[in-house]
Amino acid sequence: MNLLITSATSVTAQLIAGELSGTHSLRLTDLPENASGDIVPNELGHESETDELVAGIDAVINIGYQGQSGLPAHLMDYSTRRMYNLLQAAADAGVKRYINISTLRLYEDHEENLVVTEKWRTDPSAENVDLLNAHMAEYVCKEFARDRLIQVVNLRLGWPFNGTGADDTAAISSELIGAAIEAALVSEELIQWQDIHIQSPVAHQRFITNTAARILPGLAGSLSS
């Protein structure tokens, strides 16, 4: 597939690009102040440059959590106005699927003994700017999906990436992140707006991953503890 990955200089985007580069054609993009080399600079504005960015793209992989850094006003603008522009351009271009990379940290203040599923609402504190912006990015994506303009898969990933400590009860491996995205690109079991929780099977696993095991092809074995 021809894939567009946003916030390409972020740690998460680089990890994902490394996992997908062998099987897909990748177009990497970031804001002009971040972009260099093969990364396409783009403001994600209303102009034709955003339309050109998504031309010929089969699916967008958007880094909705910690893709950008800066002042709160900048981050909020990126997660709302710029996300709206990208989603609109993708919908207009006929992009079939938009994968938003979010985080299970949205539930990190919940007690670990609670069985948190995709039906639980997210309500992050405004004091945590990264989580608030992840929440807002999800919200903008959901509105587009509910209007049936584009299908959105919202992958909430565990943390830390590649964690191995005894306390890493929500850890996720790079390989599982790549496999989950690969499966989300081709799954035929998805609804228009689909929340999916992903984490590695670890000791005292914090989040259940039944939805992922059920609707993401080939992933059940990787999610079994």
matplotlib code that plots the C-alpha trace (Angstrom):
import matplotlib.pyplot as plt

x = [0.0, 0.9, 0.9, 1.3, 2.8, 2.5, 4.8, 7.5, 10.4, 8.7, 10.0, 6.6, 6.6, 10.2, 9.4, 6.3, 8.2, 10.9, 8.3, 6.4, 9.1, 9.8, 6.2, 4.7, 5.6, 5.9, 5.4, 6.6, 5.5, 6.0, 5.7, 8.3, 10.3, 10.8, 11.2, 14.4, 15.8, 13.1, 10.4, 7.8, 7.3, 3.7, 1.8, -1.4, -3.3, -6.3, -4.2, -3.7, -0.4, -2.4, -4.5, -1.2, 0.1, -2.6, -2.9, -2.4, -2.4, -4.3, -4.2, -3.0, -1.2, -1.5, 0.6, -2.1, 0.0, 3.4, 3.9, 4.6, 6.2, 5.9, 3.7, 0.1, -1.5, 0.6, -0.2, -3.9, -3.9, -2.2, -4.6, -7.7, -7.4, -4.6, -6.1, -9.4, -7.6, -5.8, -8.9, -10.9, -8.2, -7.9, -11.7, -11.9, -9.1, -11.0, -8.5, -10.3, -8.7, -7.2, -5.3, -4.9, -2.1, -3.3, -2.3, -3.6, -2.1, -5.5, -6.5, -3.3, -4.9, -7.4, -6.7, -4.9, -7.4, -10.2, -11.1, -10.8, -12.3, -12.8, -16.2, -14.6, -14.6, -11.4, -11.3, -7.7, -6.7, -6.2, -2.9, -1.4, -1.0, 0.1, -2.9, -5.3, -4.1, -4.4, -8.0, -8.7, -7.2, -9.4, -12.4, -11.8, -11.2, -14.4, -16.5, -15.3, -15.9, -19.4, -20.2, -19.1, -16.5, -13.7, -13.2, -11.0, -9.2, -8.1, -5.2, -4.5, -1.1, 0.4, 3.5, 6.4, 7.5, 9.7, 9.5, 10.9, 10.7, 8.6, 6.4, 5.8, 2.2, 1.1, 4.2, 4.1, 6.8, 7.8, 6.9, 3.4, 2.9, 3.9, 1.7, -1.3, -1.0, -0.5, -3.7, -5.7, -4.8, -6.5, -9.1, -12.7, -14.2, -14.0, -16.8, -16.7, -15.1, -13.2, -11.3, -8.8, -6.5, -3.1, -0.5, 1.9, 1.1, 3.1, 3.0, 0.0, -1.2, -3.0, -5.3, -7.3, -7.0, -10.0, -11.2, -7.8, -7.7, -11.2, -11.1, -7.4, -6.4, -3.5, -2.9, -4.6, -1.5, 0.6, -1.8, -2.2, -0.4]
y = [0.0, 3.6, 4.9, 8.5, 8.7, 12.1, 13.6, 11.6, 12.9, 11.6, 8.5, 6.7, 7.5, 6.4, 3.1, 2.5, 3.5, 1.0, -1.8, -1.1, 0.0, -3.5, -4.1, -0.7, 2.5, 5.2, 8.9, 10.6, 14.1, 16.6, 20.4, 22.4, 23.3, 19.6, 18.1, 17.3, 14.8, 12.6, 13.9, 16.0, 19.4, 20.4, 22.8, 20.7, 23.9, 24.5, 25.0, 22.6, 21.4, 19.2, 17.8, 17.0, 15.3, 12.7, 12.2, 8.5, 7.5, 4.3, 4.9, 7.5, 6.7, 9.7, 10.0, 11.3, 11.1, 12.8, 13.3, 17.0, 19.1, 22.8, 25.2, 24.0, 26.4, 25.0, 21.4, 22.1, 23.7, 20.7, 18.2, 20.1, 22.5, 20.7, 17.3, 18.5, 19.7, 16.4, 14.4, 16.5, 16.3, 12.5, 12.1, 14.3, 12.2, 8.9, 7.6, 4.5, 4.2, 6.5, 4.9, 7.2, 6.2, 7.0, 5.8, 3.7, 6.3, 8.0, 5.5, 5.5, 7.2, 4.3, 1.6, -1.3, -3.8, -2.3, -4.1, -1.2, -1.9, 0.2, 1.2, 3.3, 7.0, 9.0, 12.1, 13.3, 16.2, 19.5, 19.7, 16.9, 18.6, 15.5, 13.4, 16.2, 16.6, 12.8, 13.0, 15.9, 14.2, 11.2, 13.5, 15.1, 11.8, 10.4, 13.2, 12.5, 8.8, 9.4, 11.6, 8.6, 10.7, 8.2, 5.0, 5.6, 2.9, 4.4, 2.3, 3.0, 1.6, 0.4, 1.9, 1.9, 0.7, -2.4, -2.3, -5.2, -4.1, -5.9, -2.9, -2.5, -4.0, -2.0, -2.5, -3.1, -4.4, -2.7, -5.9, -5.9, -2.3, -3.1, -6.2, -4.3, -1.6, -4.2, -6.0, -2.7, -1.9, -5.0, -6.0, -6.4, -6.6, -2.9, -0.5, 3.2, 4.3, 1.5, 1.8, -1.0, -1.5, -3.0, -4.1, -7.1, -10.1, -9.5, -10.4, -8.8, -7.4, -4.2, -4.0, -6.7, -7.0, -9.1, -6.7, -6.8, -10.6, -10.8, -8.3, -7.9, -10.9, -13.0, -11.1, -13.4, -15.5, -12.4, -11.2, -14.4, -14.5]
z = [0.0, -0.3, 3.2, 4.6, 8.1, 9.9, 12.5, 10.9, 13.0, 16.3, 18.0, 17.4, 13.7, 13.2, 15.0, 12.8, 9.6, 10.5, 10.9, 7.7, 5.3, 4.0, 2.8, 1.9, 0.1, 2.7, 2.4, 5.5, 6.4, 9.3, 9.9, 8.0, 11.1, 11.8, 8.3, 6.6, 4.1, 2.6, 4.9, 3.1, 4.8, 5.2, 7.4, 7.1, 6.2, 4.0, 0.9, -2.0, -0.6, 1.8, -1.0, -2.9, 0.2, 0.3, -3.5, -4.3, -0.7, 0.4, 4.1, 6.6, 9.8, 12.1, 15.2, 17.6, 20.8, 21.2, 17.6, 18.1, 20.8, 21.8, 23.6, 24.5, 22.0, 19.2, 20.2, 20.5, 17.1, 15.6, 17.2, 16.1, 13.1, 11.4, 12.0, 10.6, 7.4, 7.0, 7.5, 5.1, 2.4, 2.9, 2.7, -0.5, -2.0, -1.4, 1.2, 2.6, 6.0, 8.6, 11.5, 14.5, 16.9, 20.4, 23.8, 26.7, 29.0, 28.7, 31.3, 33.4, 36.4, 36.7, 39.3, 37.7, 39.0, 36.8, 33.6, 31.1, 27.7, 24.6, 25.9, 28.7, 28.1, 28.1, 30.3, 30.7, 32.9, 31.2, 33.1, 31.0, 27.6, 25.7, 26.9, 26.4, 22.8, 22.2, 23.5, 21.1, 18.1, 18.8, 19.1, 15.7, 14.1, 15.6, 14.2, 10.6, 11.0, 12.4, 9.4, 7.3, 5.5, 6.2, 8.2, 11.3, 13.3, 16.7, 18.0, 21.7, 22.3, 25.6, 27.2, 27.5, 24.0, 24.4, 28.2, 30.1, 33.7, 36.3, 36.6, 32.9, 33.1, 30.0, 27.8, 24.1, 21.7, 18.4, 16.6, 18.0, 17.0, 13.5, 13.4, 14.7, 12.1, 9.3, 10.5, 10.9, 7.3, 5.9, 8.5, 7.1, 10.5, 11.4, 11.9, 10.8, 14.1, 15.7, 19.0, 19.6, 22.6, 22.1, 24.5, 24.8, 27.0, 30.1, 33.7, 35.5, 32.1, 32.7, 29.7, 28.0, 24.2, 23.3, 20.6, 18.8, 19.0, 17.5, 14.6, 13.6, 11.4, 12.5, 15.8, 18.3, 18.8, 19.6, 22.2, 24.2, 27.5]

ax = plt.figure().add_subplot(projection="3d")
ax.plot(x, y, z, "-o")
ax.set_aspect("equal")
plt.show()
